Amino acid sequence: MIRIAITGPESSGKTTLCKALAAYYGLGYIPEYARTYLEKTKGKYEQSDLDHIARGQYDNLINTPGDLLICDTDFHVIEVWSAYKYESVSSYISSLLQEDLFDLHILCKPDIPWDPDPLRENPEDRDFLFERYIAALEKHHKNYIIVEGSSDKRIEKSIKSIHRIQNK
């Protein structure tokens, strides 16, 4: 089984890329559990809710069968946001980051326009947060690529990287 995580700051094209990759490979993708959770709470949450979100994302990842899984978000999203908003990260989220759950992380650069959404919070610091994603992926020694530019360029680079992993 090959697991691919699409990660990056808010409104950086994660879901769009997931949908495109899922269509290319003829499969579904694992949605961002935070959206499901926050829709139920009408966008309200506390730091302790981040563990519930991480647990939901983990359960969906572990319980989804398939030879190739595309996941709309990873645990770095929760780590970076928790550290940014609350200045700490729970031991549960830290433990998930120690596991090798993904074969590749595709980090989306926020070089596309901000798309307002009731669940999004931070249009101002996307570039700052992007740098924190790079630092987090490096810190945890994750295999990752950065995609940027047009949707076509992002898709093409992602597919090439996924094919390399499939052909190992």
Chimera marker file (.cmm) of the C-alpha trace (Angstrom):
<marker_set name="trace">
<marker id="1" x="0.000" y="0.000" z="0.000" r="1" g="1" b="0" radius="0.5"/>
<marker id="2" x="1.240" y="3.458" z="-0.947" r="1" g="1" b="0" radius="0.5"/>
<marker id="3" x="-0.042" y="6.421" z="1.041" r="1" g="1" b="0" radius="0.5"/>
<marker id="4" x="0.244" y="9.983" z="-0.235" r="1" g="1" b="0" radius="0.5"/>
<marker id="5" x="-0.476" y="13.004" z="2.002" r="1" g="1" b="0" radius="0.5"/>
<marker id="6" x="-1.375" y="16.363" z="0.543" r="1" g="1" b="0" radius="0.5"/>
<marker id="7" x="-0.382" y="19.061" z="3.011" r="1" g="1" b="0" radius="0.5"/>
<marker id="8" x="0.054" y="22.801" z="3.294" r="1" g="1" b="0" radius="0.5"/>
<marker id="9" x="-1.479" y="25.988" z="4.656" r="1" g="1" b="0" radius="0.5"/>
<marker id="10" x="-5.116" y="26.918" z="4.297" r="1" g="1" b="0" radius="0.5"/>
<marker id="11" x="-6.289" y="27.659" z="0.763" r="1" g="1" b="0" radius="0.5"/>
<marker id="12" x="-3.148" y="26.314" z="-0.885" r="1" g="1" b="0" radius="0.5"/>
<marker id="13" x="-4.914" y="23.906" z="-3.243" r="1" g="1" b="0" radius="0.5"/>
<marker id="14" x="-4.841" y="20.684" z="-1.208" r="1" g="1" b="0" radius="0.5"/>
<marker id="15" x="-8.374" y="19.509" z="-1.946" r="1" g="1" b="0" radius="0.5"/>
<marker id="16" x="-8.191" y="20.526" z="-5.593" r="1" g="1" b="0" radius="0.5"/>
<marker id="17" x="-5.016" y="18.476" z="-5.981" r="1" g="1" b="0" radius="0.5"/>
<marker id="18" x="-6.554" y="15.511" z="-4.133" r="1" g="1" b="0" radius="0.5"/>
<marker id="19" x="-9.554" y="15.502" z="-6.447" r="1" g="1" b="0" radius="0.5"/>
<marker id="20" x="-7.346" y="15.707" z="-9.534" r="1" g="1" b="0" radius="0.5"/>
<marker id="21" x="-5.078" y="12.867" z="-8.383" r="1" g="1" b="0" radius="0.5"/>
<marker id="22" x="-8.056" y="10.721" z="-7.389" r="1" g="1" b="0" radius="0.5"/>
<marker id="23" x="-9.576" y="11.260" z="-10.846" r="1" g="1" b="0" radius="0.5"/>
<marker id="24" x="-6.261" y="10.458" z="-12.570" r="1" g="1" b="0" radius="0.5"/>
<marker id="25" x="-5.838" y="7.204" z="-10.642" r="1" g="1" b="0" radius="0.5"/>
<marker id="26" x="-9.551" y="6.317" z="-10.718" r="1" g="1" b="0" radius="0.5"/>
<marker id="27" x="-10.008" y="6.162" z="-6.972" r="1" g="1" b="0" radius="0.5"/>
<marker id="28" x="-11.459" y="8.135" z="-4.113" r="1" g="1" b="0" radius="0.5"/>
<marker id="29" x="-9.458" y="10.115" z="-1.603" r="1" g="1" b="0" radius="0.5"/>
<marker id="30" x="-9.531" y="10.433" z="2.163" r="1" g="1" b="0" radius="0.5"/>
<marker id="31" x="-11.112" y="13.810" z="2.953" r="1" g="1" b="0" radius="0.5"/>
<marker id="32" x="-9.865" y="16.241" z="5.558" r="1" g="1" b="0" radius="0.5"/>
<marker id="33" x="-11.514" y="15.114" z="8.790" r="1" g="1" b="0" radius="0.5"/>
<marker id="34" x="-11.160" y="18.602" z="10.298" r="1" g="1" b="0" radius="0.5"/>
<marker id="35" x="-13.810" y="19.868" z="7.872" r="1" g="1" b="0" radius="0.5"/>
<marker id="36" x="-16.293" y="17.222" z="8.967" r="1" g="1" b="0" radius="0.5"/>
<marker id="37" x="-15.563" y="17.917" z="12.621" r="1" g="1" b="0" radius="0.5"/>
<marker id="38" x="-15.673" y="21.709" z="12.338" r="1" g="1" b="0" radius="0.5"/>
<marker id="39" x="-18.876" y="21.695" z="10.308" r="1" g="1" b="0" radius="0.5"/>
<marker id="40" x="-20.520" y="19.948" z="13.271" r="1" g="1" b="0" radius="0.5"/>
<marker id="41" x="-19.128" y="22.497" z="15.751" r="1" g="1" b="0" radius="0.5"/>
<marker id="42" x="-19.861" y="25.442" z="13.439" r="1" g="1" b="0" radius="0.5"/>
<marker id="43" x="-16.136" y="26.222" z="13.317" r="1" g="1" b="0" radius="0.5"/>
<marker id="44" x="-15.689" y="26.467" z="17.087" r="1" g="1" b="0" radius="0.5"/>
<marker id="45" x="-12.881" y="24.474" z="18.679" r="1" g="1" b="0" radius="0.5"/>
<marker id="46" x="-10.276" y="24.432" z="21.417" r="1" g="1" b="0" radius="0.5"/>
<marker id="47" x="-6.822" y="22.916" z="21.430" r="1" g="1" b="0" radius="0.5"/>
<marker id="48" x="-8.128" y="19.632" z="22.874" r="1" g="1" b="0" radius="0.5"/>
<marker id="49" x="-10.356" y="19.285" z="19.794" r="1" g="1" b="0" radius="0.5"/>
<marker id="50" x="-7.237" y="18.962" z="17.651" r="1" g="1" b="0" radius="0.5"/>
<marker id="51" x="-6.597" y="15.529" z="19.164" r="1" g="1" b="0" radius="0.5"/>
<marker id="52" x="-10.134" y="14.467" z="18.196" r="1" g="1" b="0" radius="0.5"/>
<marker id="53" x="-9.518" y="15.742" z="14.687" r="1" g="1" b="0" radius="0.5"/>
<marker id="54" x="-6.191" y="13.898" z="14.494" r="1" g="1" b="0" radius="0.5"/>
<marker id="55" x="-7.837" y="10.706" z="15.755" r="1" g="1" b="0" radius="0.5"/>
<marker id="56" x="-10.591" y="10.966" z="13.135" r="1" g="1" b="0" radius="0.5"/>
<marker id="57" x="-8.038" y="11.545" z="10.369" r="1" g="1" b="0" radius="0.5"/>
<marker id="58" x="-5.946" y="8.615" z="11.601" r="1" g="1" b="0" radius="0.5"/>
<marker id="59" x="-8.930" y="6.264" z="11.803" r="1" g="1" b="0" radius="0.5"/>
<marker id="60" x="-9.981" y="7.162" z="8.261" r="1" g="1" b="0" radius="0.5"/>
<marker id="61" x="-6.438" y="6.591" z="7.020" r="1" g="1" b="0" radius="0.5"/>
<marker id="62" x="-5.956" y="3.253" z="8.735" r="1" g="1" b="0" radius="0.5"/>
<marker id="63" x="-9.397" y="1.896" z="7.867" r="1" g="1" b="0" radius="0.5"/>
<marker id="64" x="-9.405" y="2.786" z="4.170" r="1" g="1" b="0" radius="0.5"/>
<marker id="65" x="-8.369" y="-0.116" z="1.947" r="1" g="1" b="0" radius="0.5"/>
<marker id="66" x="-6.516" y="0.224" z="-1.329" r="1" g="1" b="0" radius="0.5"/>
<marker id="67" x="-3.158" y="-0.062" z="-3.033" r="1" g="1" b="0" radius="0.5"/>
<marker id="68" x="-2.873" y="3.707" z="-3.357" r="1" g="1" b="0" radius="0.5"/>
<marker id="69" x="-4.361" y="6.185" z="-0.890" r="1" g="1" b="0" radius="0.5"/>
<marker id="70" x="-4.515" y="9.924" z="-1.431" r="1" g="1" b="0" radius="0.5"/>
<marker id="71" x="-5.129" y="11.800" z="1.806" r="1" g="1" b="0" radius="0.5"/>
<marker id="72" x="-6.369" y="15.390" z="1.935" r="1" g="1" b="0" radius="0.5"/>
<marker id="73" x="-4.179" y="16.587" z="4.804" r="1" g="1" b="0" radius="0.5"/>
<marker id="74" x="-1.771" y="14.984" z="7.223" r="1" g="1" b="0" radius="0.5"/>
<marker id="75" x="-0.784" y="15.394" z="10.836" r="1" g="1" b="0" radius="0.5"/>
<marker id="76" x="1.681" y="18.195" z="10.055" r="1" g="1" b="0" radius="0.5"/>
<marker id="77" x="-1.335" y="20.395" z="9.327" r="1" g="1" b="0" radius="0.5"/>
<marker id="78" x="-2.547" y="19.821" z="12.874" r="1" g="1" b="0" radius="0.5"/>
<marker id="79" x="0.942" y="20.174" z="14.345" r="1" g="1" b="0" radius="0.5"/>
<marker id="80" x="1.709" y="23.453" z="12.580" r="1" g="1" b="0" radius="0.5"/>
<marker id="81" x="-1.694" y="24.919" z="13.385" r="1" g="1" b="0" radius="0.5"/>
<marker id="82" x="-1.552" y="23.859" z="17.035" r="1" g="1" b="0" radius="0.5"/>
<marker id="83" x="1.915" y="25.350" z="17.476" r="1" g="1" b="0" radius="0.5"/>
<marker id="84" x="0.873" y="28.533" z="15.682" r="1" g="1" b="0" radius="0.5"/>
<marker id="85" x="-2.436" y="29.083" z="17.442" r="1" g="1" b="0" radius="0.5"/>
<marker id="86" x="-1.780" y="27.548" z="20.880" r="1" g="1" b="0" radius="0.5"/>
<marker id="87" x="2.035" y="27.555" z="21.049" r="1" g="1" b="0" radius="0.5"/>
<marker id="88" x="2.130" y="23.836" z="21.854" r="1" g="1" b="0" radius="0.5"/>
<marker id="89" x="1.424" y="20.429" z="20.346" r="1" g="1" b="0" radius="0.5"/>
<marker id="90" x="-0.147" y="17.519" z="22.221" r="1" g="1" b="0" radius="0.5"/>
<marker id="91" x="1.757" y="14.308" z="22.850" r="1" g="1" b="0" radius="0.5"/>
<marker id="92" x="-0.849" y="12.410" z="20.797" r="1" g="1" b="0" radius="0.5"/>
<marker id="93" x="-0.261" y="14.527" z="17.682" r="1" g="1" b="0" radius="0.5"/>
<marker id="94" x="3.506" y="14.327" z="18.253" r="1" g="1" b="0" radius="0.5"/>
<marker id="95" x="3.279" y="10.537" z="18.440" r="1" g="1" b="0" radius="0.5"/>
<marker id="96" x="1.448" y="10.365" z="15.103" r="1" g="1" b="0" radius="0.5"/>
<marker id="97" x="4.214" y="12.418" z="13.510" r="1" g="1" b="0" radius="0.5"/>
<marker id="98" x="6.795" y="9.868" z="14.659" r="1" g="1" b="0" radius="0.5"/>
<marker id="99" x="5.075" y="7.117" z="12.651" r="1" g="1" b="0" radius="0.5"/>
<marker id="100" x="5.858" y="6.514" z="8.996" r="1" g="1" b="0" radius="0.5"/>
<marker id="101" x="2.273" y="6.656" z="7.809" r="1" g="1" b="0" radius="0.5"/>
<marker id="102" x="2.922" y="8.185" z="4.380" r="1" g="1" b="0" radius="0.5"/>
<marker id="103" x="5.288" y="7.332" z="1.561" r="1" g="1" b="0" radius="0.5"/>
<marker id="104" x="5.182" y="10.877" z="0.219" r="1" g="1" b="0" radius="0.5"/>
<marker id="105" x="4.023" y="14.268" z="1.453" r="1" g="1" b="0" radius="0.5"/>
<marker id="106" x="3.062" y="16.739" z="-1.247" r="1" g="1" b="0" radius="0.5"/>
<marker id="107" x="3.391" y="20.239" z="0.170" r="1" g="1" b="0" radius="0.5"/>
<marker id="108" x="1.250" y="22.827" z="-1.613" r="1" g="1" b="0" radius="0.5"/>
<marker id="109" x="2.758" y="26.287" z="-1.831" r="1" g="1" b="0" radius="0.5"/>
<marker id="110" x="0.228" y="29.047" z="-1.128" r="1" g="1" b="0" radius="0.5"/>
<marker id="111" x="0.988" y="30.875" z="-4.369" r="1" g="1" b="0" radius="0.5"/>
<marker id="112" x="-2.644" y="30.845" z="-5.451" r="1" g="1" b="0" radius="0.5"/>
<marker id="113" x="-5.316" y="33.360" z="-4.448" r="1" g="1" b="0" radius="0.5"/>
<marker id="114" x="-6.977" y="33.030" z="-1.051" r="1" g="1" b="0" radius="0.5"/>
<marker id="115" x="-10.381" y="31.374" z="-1.361" r="1" g="1" b="0" radius="0.5"/>
<marker id="116" x="-12.647" y="32.540" z="1.497" r="1" g="1" b="0" radius="0.5"/>
<marker id="117" x="-14.411" y="29.787" z="3.394" r="1" g="1" b="0" radius="0.5"/>
<marker id="118" x="-16.281" y="29.945" z="6.722" r="1" g="1" b="0" radius="0.5"/>
<marker id="119" x="-13.910" y="27.336" z="8.214" r="1" g="1" b="0" radius="0.5"/>
<marker id="120" x="-10.699" y="29.090" z="7.186" r="1" g="1" b="0" radius="0.5"/>
<marker id="121" x="-9.073" y="31.424" z="9.674" r="1" g="1" b="0" radius="0.5"/>
<marker id="122" x="-5.852" y="32.909" z="8.462" r="1" g="1" b="0" radius="0.5"/>
<marker id="123" x="-5.414" y="34.541" z="5.050" r="1" g="1" b="0" radius="0.5"/>
<marker id="124" x="-2.512" y="36.721" z="6.195" r="1" g="1" b="0" radius="0.5"/>
<marker id="125" x="0.227" y="34.299" z="7.262" r="1" g="1" b="0" radius="0.5"/>
<marker id="126" x="0.133" y="31.588" z="4.612" r="1" g="1" b="0" radius="0.5"/>
<marker id="127" x="3.740" y="32.170" z="3.502" r="1" g="1" b="0" radius="0.5"/>
<marker id="128" x="4.961" y="32.193" z="7.097" r="1" g="1" b="0" radius="0.5"/>
<marker id="129" x="3.065" y="28.972" z="7.796" r="1" g="1" b="0" radius="0.5"/>
<marker id="130" x="4.387" y="27.404" z="4.587" r="1" g="1" b="0" radius="0.5"/>
<marker id="131" x="7.922" y="27.835" z="5.941" r="1" g="1" b="0" radius="0.5"/>
<marker id="132" x="6.806" y="26.148" z="9.159" r="1" g="1" b="0" radius="0.5"/>
<marker id="133" x="5.540" y="23.187" z="7.102" r="1" g="1" b="0" radius="0.5"/>
<marker id="134" x="8.932" y="22.821" z="5.473" r="1" g="1" b="0" radius="0.5"/>
<marker id="135" x="10.603" y="22.922" z="8.897" r="1" g="1" b="0" radius="0.5"/>
<marker id="136" x="8.176" y="20.333" z="10.301" r="1" g="1" b="0" radius="0.5"/>
<marker id="137" x="8.652" y="17.933" z="7.376" r="1" g="1" b="0" radius="0.5"/>
<marker id="138" x="12.423" y="18.289" z="7.681" r="1" g="1" b="0" radius="0.5"/>
<marker id="139" x="12.339" y="17.876" z="11.463" r="1" g="1" b="0" radius="0.5"/>
<marker id="140" x="10.416" y="14.604" z="11.157" r="1" g="1" b="0" radius="0.5"/>
<marker id="141" x="12.554" y="13.391" z="8.214" r="1" g="1" b="0" radius="0.5"/>
<marker id="142" x="9.581" y="12.986" z="5.881" r="1" g="1" b="0" radius="0.5"/>
<marker id="143" x="9.827" y="12.335" z="2.162" r="1" g="1" b="0" radius="0.5"/>
<marker id="144" x="8.249" y="15.368" z="0.506" r="1" g="1" b="0" radius="0.5"/>
<marker id="145" x="8.025" y="17.492" z="-2.584" r="1" g="1" b="0" radius="0.5"/>
<marker id="146" x="6.767" y="21.035" z="-3.031" r="1" g="1" b="0" radius="0.5"/>
<marker id="147" x="4.221" y="21.793" z="-5.719" r="1" g="1" b="0" radius="0.5"/>
<marker id="148" x="3.514" y="25.294" z="-6.898" r="1" g="1" b="0" radius="0.5"/>
<marker id="149" x="2.188" y="27.258" z="-9.816" r="1" g="1" b="0" radius="0.5"/>
<marker id="150" x="-0.714" y="26.257" z="-11.991" r="1" g="1" b="0" radius="0.5"/>
<marker id="151" x="-2.952" y="23.325" z="-11.232" r="1" g="1" b="0" radius="0.5"/>
<marker id="152" x="-1.539" y="21.475" z="-14.253" r="1" g="1" b="0" radius="0.5"/>
<marker id="153" x="2.047" y="21.905" z="-13.007" r="1" g="1" b="0" radius="0.5"/>
<marker id="154" x="1.072" y="20.699" z="-9.532" r="1" g="1" b="0" radius="0.5"/>
<marker id="155" x="-0.699" y="17.639" z="-10.899" r="1" g="1" b="0" radius="0.5"/>
<marker id="156" x="2.109" y="16.743" z="-13.300" r="1" g="1" b="0" radius="0.5"/>
<marker id="157" x="4.828" y="16.980" z="-10.637" r="1" g="1" b="0" radius="0.5"/>
<marker id="158" x="2.715" y="14.990" z="-8.161" r="1" g="1" b="0" radius="0.5"/>
<marker id="159" x="2.011" y="12.197" z="-10.656" r="1" g="1" b="0" radius="0.5"/>
<marker id="160" x="5.700" y="11.917" z="-11.582" r="1" g="1" b="0" radius="0.5"/>
<marker id="161" x="6.644" y="11.635" z="-7.909" r="1" g="1" b="0" radius="0.5"/>
<marker id="162" x="3.945" y="9.059" z="-7.194" r="1" g="1" b="0" radius="0.5"/>
<marker id="163" x="5.052" y="6.998" z="-10.236" r="1" g="1" b="0" radius="0.5"/>
<marker id="164" x="8.627" y="6.975" z="-8.897" r="1" g="1" b="0" radius="0.5"/>
<marker id="165" x="7.387" y="5.532" z="-5.609" r="1" g="1" b="0" radius="0.5"/>
<marker id="166" x="5.195" y="2.973" z="-7.377" r="1" g="1" b="0" radius="0.5"/>
<marker id="167" x="8.145" y="1.799" z="-9.472" r="1" g="1" b="0" radius="0.5"/>
<marker id="168" x="10.565" y="1.279" z="-6.584" r="1" g="1" b="0" radius="0.5"/>
<link id1="1" id2="2" r="1" g="1" b="0" radius="0.2"/>
<link id1="2" id2="3" r="1" g="1" b="0" radius="0.2"/>
<link id1="3" id2="4" r="1" g="1" b="0" radius="0.2"/>
<link id1="4" id2="5" r="1" g="1" b="0" radius="0.2"/>
<link id1="5" id2="6" r="1" g="1" b="0" radius="0.2"/>
<link id1="6" id2="7" r="1" g="1" b="0" radius="0.2"/>
<link id1="7" id2="8" r="1" g="1" b="0" radius="0.2"/>
<link id1="8" id2="9" r="1" g="1" b="0" radius="0.2"/>
<link id1="9" id2="10" r="1" g="1" b="0" radius="0.2"/>
<link id1="10" id2="11" r="1" g="1" b="0" radius="0.2"/>
<link id1="11" id2="12" r="1" g="1" b="0" radius="0.2"/>
<link id1="12" id2="13" r="1" g="1" b="0" radius="0.2"/>
<link id1="13" id2="14" r="1" g="1" b="0" radius="0.2"/>
<link id1="14" id2="15" r="1" g="1" b="0" radius="0.2"/>
<link id1="15" id2="16" r="1" g="1" b="0" radius="0.2"/>
<link id1="16" id2="17" r="1" g="1" b="0" radius="0.2"/>
<link id1="17" id2="18" r="1" g="1" b="0" radius="0.2"/>
<link id1="18" id2="19" r="1" g="1" b="0" radius="0.2"/>
<link id1="19" id2="20" r="1" g="1" b="0" radius="0.2"/>
<link id1="20" id2="21" r="1" g="1" b="0" radius="0.2"/>
<link id1="21" id2="22" r="1" g="1" b="0" radius="0.2"/>
<link id1="22" id2="23" r="1" g="1" b="0" radius="0.2"/>
<link id1="23" id2="24" r="1" g="1" b="0" radius="0.2"/>
<link id1="24" id2="25" r="1" g="1" b="0" radius="0.2"/>
<link id1="25" id2="26" r="1" g="1" b="0" radius="0.2"/>
<link id1="26" id2="27" r="1" g="1" b="0" radius="0.2"/>
<link id1="27" id2="28" r="1" g="1" b="0" radius="0.2"/>
<link id1="28" id2="29" r="1" g="1" b="0" radius="0.2"/>
<link id1="29" id2="30" r="1" g="1" b="0" radius="0.2"/>
<link id1="30" id2="31" r="1" g="1" b="0" radius="0.2"/>
<link id1="31" id2="32" r="1" g="1" b="0" radius="0.2"/>
<link id1="32" id2="33" r="1" g="1" b="0" radius="0.2"/>
<link id1="33" id2="34" r="1" g="1" b="0" radius="0.2"/>
<link id1="34" id2="35" r="1" g="1" b="0" radius="0.2"/>
<link id1="35" id2="36" r="1" g="1" b="0" radius="0.2"/>
<link id1="36" id2="37" r="1" g="1" b="0" radius="0.2"/>
<link id1="37" id2="38" r="1" g="1" b="0" radius="0.2"/>
<link id1="38" id2="39" r="1" g="1" b="0" radius="0.2"/>
<link id1="39" id2="40" r="1" g="1" b="0" radius="0.2"/>
<link id1="40" id2="41" r="1" g="1" b="0" radius="0.2"/>
<link id1="41" id2="42" r="1" g="1" b="0" radius="0.2"/>
<link id1="42" id2="43" r="1" g="1" b="0" radius="0.2"/>
<link id1="43" id2="44" r="1" g="1" b="0" radius="0.2"/>
<link id1="44" id2="45" r="1" g="1" b="0" radius="0.2"/>
<link id1="45" id2="46" r="1" g="1" b="0" radius="0.2"/>
<link id1="46" id2="47" r="1" g="1" b="0" radius="0.2"/>
<link id1="47" id2="48" r="1" g="1" b="0" radius="0.2"/>
<link id1="48" id2="49" r="1" g="1" b="0" radius="0.2"/>
<link id1="49" id2="50" r="1" g="1" b="0" radius="0.2"/>
<link id1="50" id2="51" r="1" g="1" b="0" radius="0.2"/>
<link id1="51" id2="52" r="1" g="1" b="0" radius="0.2"/>
<link id1="52" id2="53" r="1" g="1" b="0" radius="0.2"/>
<link id1="53" id2="54" r="1" g="1" b="0" radius="0.2"/>
<link id1="54" id2="55" r="1" g="1" b="0" radius="0.2"/>
<link id1="55" id2="56" r="1" g="1" b="0" radius="0.2"/>
<link id1="56" id2="57" r="1" g="1" b="0" radius="0.2"/>
<link id1="57" id2="58" r="1" g="1" b="0" radius="0.2"/>
<link id1="58" id2="59" r="1" g="1" b="0" radius="0.2"/>
<link id1="59" id2="60" r="1" g="1" b="0" radius="0.2"/>
<link id1="60" id2="61" r="1" g="1" b="0" radius="0.2"/>
<link id1="61" id2="62" r="1" g="1" b="0" radius="0.2"/>
<link id1="62" id2="63" r="1" g="1" b="0" radius="0.2"/>
<link id1="63" id2="64" r="1" g="1" b="0" radius="0.2"/>
<link id1="64" id2="65" r="1" g="1" b="0" radius="0.2"/>
<link id1="65" id2="66" r="1" g="1" b="0" radius="0.2"/>
<link id1="66" id2="67" r="1" g="1" b="0" radius="0.2"/>
<link id1="67" id2="68" r="1" g="1" b="0" radius="0.2"/>
<link id1="68" id2="69" r="1" g="1" b="0" radius="0.2"/>
<link id1="69" id2="70" r="1" g="1" b="0" radius="0.2"/>
<link id1="70" id2="71" r="1" g="1" b="0" radius="0.2"/>
<link id1="71" id2="72" r="1" g="1" b="0" radius="0.2"/>
<link id1="72" id2="73" r="1" g="1" b="0" radius="0.2"/>
<link id1="73" id2="74" r="1" g="1" b="0" radius="0.2"/>
<link id1="74" id2="75" r="1" g="1" b="0" radius="0.2"/>
<link id1="75" id2="76" r="1" g="1" b="0" radius="0.2"/>
<link id1="76" id2="77" r="1" g="1" b="0" radius="0.2"/>
<link id1="77" id2="78" r="1" g="1" b="0" radius="0.2"/>
<link id1="78" id2="79" r="1" g="1" b="0" radius="0.2"/>
<link id1="79" id2="80" r="1" g="1" b="0" radius="0.2"/>
<link id1="80" id2="81" r="1" g="1" b="0" radius="0.2"/>
<link id1="81" id2="82" r="1" g="1" b="0" radius="0.2"/>
<link id1="82" id2="83" r="1" g="1" b="0" radius="0.2"/>
<link id1="83" id2="84" r="1" g="1" b="0" radius="0.2"/>
<link id1="84" id2="85" r="1" g="1" b="0" radius="0.2"/>
<link id1="85" id2="86" r="1" g="1" b="0" radius="0.2"/>
<link id1="86" id2="87" r="1" g="1" b="0" radius="0.2"/>
<link id1="87" id2="88" r="1" g="1" b="0" radius="0.2"/>
<link id1="88" id2="89" r="1" g="1" b="0" radius="0.2"/>
<link id1="89" id2="90" r="1" g="1" b="0" radius="0.2"/>
<link id1="90" id2="91" r="1" g="1" b="0" radius="0.2"/>
<link id1="91" id2="92" r="1" g="1" b="0" radius="0.2"/>
<link id1="92" id2="93" r="1" g="1" b="0" radius="0.2"/>
<link id1="93" id2="94" r="1" g="1" b="0" radius="0.2"/>
<link id1="94" id2="95" r="1" g="1" b="0" radius="0.2"/>
<link id1="95" id2="96" r="1" g="1" b="0" radius="0.2"/>
<link id1="96" id2="97" r="1" g="1" b="0" radius="0.2"/>
<link id1="97" id2="98" r="1" g="1" b="0" radius="0.2"/>
<link id1="98" id2="99" r="1" g="1" b="0" radius="0.2"/>
<link id1="99" id2="100" r="1" g="1" b="0" radius="0.2"/>
<link id1="100" id2="101" r="1" g="1" b="0" radius="0.2"/>
<link id1="101" id2="102" r="1" g="1" b="0" radius="0.2"/>
<link id1="102" id2="103" r="1" g="1" b="0" radius="0.2"/>
<link id1="103" id2="104" r="1" g="1" b="0" radius="0.2"/>
<link id1="104" id2="105" r="1" g="1" b="0" radius="0.2"/>
<link id1="105" id2="106" r="1" g="1" b="0" radius="0.2"/>
<link id1="106" id2="107" r="1" g="1" b="0" radius="0.2"/>
<link id1="107" id2="108" r="1" g="1" b="0" radius="0.2"/>
<link id1="108" id2="109" r="1" g="1" b="0" radius="0.2"/>
<link id1="109" id2="110" r="1" g="1" b="0" radius="0.2"/>
<link id1="110" id2="111" r="1" g="1" b="0" radius="0.2"/>
<link id1="111" id2="112" r="1" g="1" b="0" radius="0.2"/>
<link id1="112" id2="113" r="1" g="1" b="0" radius="0.2"/>
<link id1="113" id2="114" r="1" g="1" b="0" radius="0.2"/>
<link id1="114" id2="115" r="1" g="1" b="0" radius="0.2"/>
<link id1="115" id2="116" r="1" g="1" b="0" radius="0.2"/>
<link id1="116" id2="117" r="1" g="1" b="0" radius="0.2"/>
<link id1="117" id2="118" r="1" g="1" b="0" radius="0.2"/>
<link id1="118" id2="119" r="1" g="1" b="0" radius="0.2"/>
<link id1="119" id2="120" r="1" g="1" b="0" radius="0.2"/>
<link id1="120" id2="121" r="1" g="1" b="0" radius="0.2"/>
<link id1="121" id2="122" r="1" g="1" b="0" radius="0.2"/>
<link id1="122" id2="123" r="1" g="1" b="0" radius="0.2"/>
<link id1="123" id2="124" r="1" g="1" b="0" radius="0.2"/>
<link id1="124" id2="125" r="1" g="1" b="0" radius="0.2"/>
<link id1="125" id2="126" r="1" g="1" b="0" radius="0.2"/>
<link id1="126" id2="127" r="1" g="1" b="0" radius="0.2"/>
<link id1="127" id2="128" r="1" g="1" b="0" radius="0.2"/>
<link id1="128" id2="129" r="1" g="1" b="0" radius="0.2"/>
<link id1="129" id2="130" r="1" g="1" b="0" radius="0.2"/>
<link id1="130" id2="131" r="1" g="1" b="0" radius="0.2"/>
<link id1="131" id2="132" r="1" g="1" b="0" radius="0.2"/>
<link id1="132" id2="133" r="1" g="1" b="0" radius="0.2"/>
<link id1="133" id2="134" r="1" g="1" b="0" radius="0.2"/>
<link id1="134" id2="135" r="1" g="1" b="0" radius="0.2"/>
<link id1="135" id2="136" r="1" g="1" b="0" radius="0.2"/>
<link id1="136" id2="137" r="1" g="1" b="0" radius="0.2"/>
<link id1="137" id2="138" r="1" g="1" b="0" radius="0.2"/>
<link id1="138" id2="139" r="1" g="1" b="0" radius="0.2"/>
<link id1="139" id2="140" r="1" g="1" b="0" radius="0.2"/>
<link id1="140" id2="141" r="1" g="1" b="0" radius="0.2"/>
<link id1="141" id2="142" r="1" g="1" b="0" radius="0.2"/>
<link id1="142" id2="143" r="1" g="1" b="0" radius="0.2"/>
<link id1="143" id2="144" r="1" g="1" b="0" radius="0.2"/>
<link id1="144" id2="145" r="1" g="1" b="0" radius="0.2"/>
<link id1="145" id2="146" r="1" g="1" b="0" radius="0.2"/>
<link id1="146" id2="147" r="1" g="1" b="0" radius="0.2"/>
<link id1="147" id2="148" r="1" g="1" b="0" radius="0.2"/>
<link id1="148" id2="149" r="1" g="1" b="0" radius="0.2"/>
<link id1="149" id2="150" r="1" g="1" b="0" radius="0.2"/>
<link id1="150" id2="151" r="1" g="1" b="0" radius="0.2"/>
<link id1="151" id2="152" r="1" g="1" b="0" radius="0.2"/>
<link id1="152" id2="153" r="1" g="1" b="0" radius="0.2"/>
<link id1="153" id2="154" r="1" g="1" b="0" radius="0.2"/>
<link id1="154" id2="155" r="1" g="1" b="0" radius="0.2"/>
<link id1="155" id2="156" r="1" g="1" b="0" radius="0.2"/>
<link id1="156" id2="157" r="1" g="1" b="0" radius="0.2"/>
<link id1="157" id2="158" r="1" g="1" b="0" radius="0.2"/>
<link id1="158" id2="159" r="1" g="1" b="0" radius="0.2"/>
<link id1="159" id2="160" r="1" g="1" b="0" radius="0.2"/>
<link id1="160" id2="161" r="1" g="1" b="0" radius="0.2"/>
<link id1="161" id2="162" r="1" g="1" b="0" radius="0.2"/>
<link id1="162" id2="163" r="1" g="1" b="0" radius="0.2"/>
<link id1="163" id2="164" r="1" g="1" b="0" radius="0.2"/>
<link id1="164" id2="165" r="1" g="1" b="0" radius="0.2"/>
<link id1="165" id2="166" r="1" g="1" b="0" radius="0.2"/>
<link id1="166" id2="167" r="1" g="1" b="0" radius="0.2"/>
<link id1="167" id2="168" r="1" g="1" b="0" radius="0.2"/>
</marker_set>
